[in-house]
């Protein structure tokens, strides 16, 4: 079934989800919101069930909604770590982490190093240029 734009419904859901994630990241960066959104929050905004959203994204992008959100957050955190002098605590609060320790665990779990280690490594790369 196609929508008014001629897109299959699964493509429409995927595009709308990606747009919502972009808005969410922008809102976090602009400090318009101070809470983390879950997959079910995004599904509710799209008027679909959480399972349907997950299945659709796995079908269209071969990735889960959580992975998409986490990847976007990590991209933005890396930018803040390399292009600002914001503290790790400030960056964690920017992304709605109440506890900096949980943010550090989240970052390390995905990137493999702590935010501070990442920042130092990237600054060393810059200094060698």
Secondary structure, DSSP 8 states (H G I E B T S, - for coil): -B-TTS-BHHHHHHHHHHHHHHHHHHHHHTTS--S---HHHHHHHHTS-HHHHHHHHHHHHSS-HHHHHHHHHHHHHHHHHHH----HHHHHHHTT-S-HHHHHHHHHHHHSS-HHHHHHHHHHHHHH-
